Amino acid sequence: MKRLGLIAGEGELPLILATEANSKGISIISIAFTEKAAKSLKPLSKAVYQYGIGEAGKVLRCLKNEGVKDVTMVGKIEKRLLFKNPKLDLKAIKILSRLKNKNDDTIMLAIAEELTKEGIKVLDQKLFLKKLFPSKGYLTKNIPDGRERKDMGYGFKIAKEIAGLDIGQTVVVKDNTILAVETIEGTDEAIKRGCELCKAGAVVVKVSKPKQDNRFDIPTIGIKTIETIINGSGSALAIEAEKTMLVDRDAVIKLAEENGVSITAV
């Protein structure tokens, strides 16, 4: 592979992936949906194009014109934008009109199918981001106590069931009571809601879907996740080992330890 299309959302993941691809001698053709993402990817890309989230036709034509045969899709794209009347081109309208629902997997699989029709393969994100997946164990020096471990076990079970329904991948729990379930608002807002319902000590659990497609929507945590837990006086975070990405690992662990938050890969 000499050329890779990068369909980039927000956050650090597109930059990490582009850097890794460059180190393997792969040229990046970036498709960004915001000016910020386009600007940050410019030094790492052979070419950068910026389109609206509803301009599916332009994205496909761009990739074909650039001779792209392989793409990756990484970074956060706010699903809530679909409810803010974004401008949709004819291709986007056709894709959305065929969907049985607008769940994450349904939308992403439809996009992947459309790319495949054009002779473009969507790659597994782990091909470039494998180092971001922690193995099982305690990631921080401070470890969860007995109550927190019980909450992790209960939260993991419930989170897996919710993820299997393609609703969300995160739950907030305390004393074997589910305080919040992630939905369209995203992980950070779910953590805020859950932490507001208890004075302190909430446990956050984030998992992959039972049939996780590693081409997109892999669960990810980073500095903002820990900051949100700290601000809500949460005490512990559990992530699914080898199936959740941890961005900026050293900084995340340092911040968690300084504020008494444990992180465990289970």
QUIBEL-V354405 format. One record per run of one state. SS is the DSSP state (@ for helix, = for strand, . for the rest). FROM is the first residue (numbers start at 0). LEN is the number of residues. If there is no record, write none. Layout:
# QUIBEL-V354405
ss-><SS,SS>
from-><FROM,FROM>
len-><LEN,LEN>
This chain:
# QUIBEL-V354405
ss-><.,=,.,=,.,@,.,=,.,@,.,=,.,@,.,=,.,=,.,@,.,@,.,@,.,=,.,@,=,.,=,.,@,.,=,.,=,.,@,.,=,.,=,.,@,.,=,.,=,.,@,.,=,.>
from-><0,2,8,9,10,12,23,26,32,34,44,46,50,55,65,69,74,75,76,78,83,89,97,103,117,120,122,125,132,133,136,138,145,164,169,174,176,181,186,196,202,206,219,221,222,231,235,239,244,246,248,258,261,265>
len-><2,6,1,1,2,11,3,6,2,10,2,4,5,10,4,5,1,1,2,5,6,8,6,14,3,2,3,7,1,3,2,7,19,5,5,2,5,5,10,6,4,13,2,1,9,4,4,5,2,2,10,3,4,1>
